Each structure stands twice: as structure tokens, then as C-alpha cells.
Amino acid sequence: MAPRPKKNRICNCQLRECHKKLFKPAGSRLSDLEVVCLDHDELEAFILCDDRELNQEDAGRHMGVSRGTVQRLLARARKKVASALAEGKALSIAPVRHAVSPPTCTVHDTSSCSQDCASDTV
């Protein structure tokens, strides 16, 4: 039986627009390194929970997924980043596969409204 298709996730991270970003240890040749690939939804969960300090429930609402999904994404992201840092691997940000742009806030005419008006009705 084929796996269930991935649900679209709202991704507002700045690296979303780039096709691919790669970070590697200074002074190392990429050809000598193992590459760890971080998906955009994992990066988004990582940014929302660890950088913006949202709890997993709020991050889930922001991304349009359940808290459990955020927990799994966050665990995978942390493991990949820790592995890349601890073992001197390159860290690649994967191209967007199943992320969608956030809805535009009709109150403030922006997609990155800090007041979370995008879900409100006007």
C-alpha cells in the first residue's frame, strides 16, 4: 500500500524562496563531506519553536498541522542539525516540496503579520 500523501504545510521561513541552501564547516571541501538534508517543514518547525519560542500547539496552528506533526518535525530537525554540527557534516536546505505560502493578512496587508490576523475574519 502506498503511503498517504503529505499534507500541505504553511511555510513562512525566509529560505523558502531559495531553491537550495547549503551550510558546511569552513575550510572543508564539499566533496569530502556527508550532506544532511533538512526539509523546509522541518526548518519551519525548528524556527517557530526554537527561534520564535512558540509552543508546539501554536506552531501547529501557524503551519496548519497538528501538534503531534510539529513534534515529529522538530525532533527530526534537531537531530539533523545536531548531527551536522557535532560530526562536521554539510547541512542542506531542501527545495520546497509540500509547503504553501501563508495566507495574506487582510488587516495589515502582509503575509507575516505579527498579530496573527491572517486567520481572523474582517
Summary of the structure (lengths in Angstrom):
residues: 122
radius of gyration: 15.9
end to end distance: 43.8
largest distance: 54.4
contacts: 320
relative contact order: 0.23
helix: 39%
strand: 14%
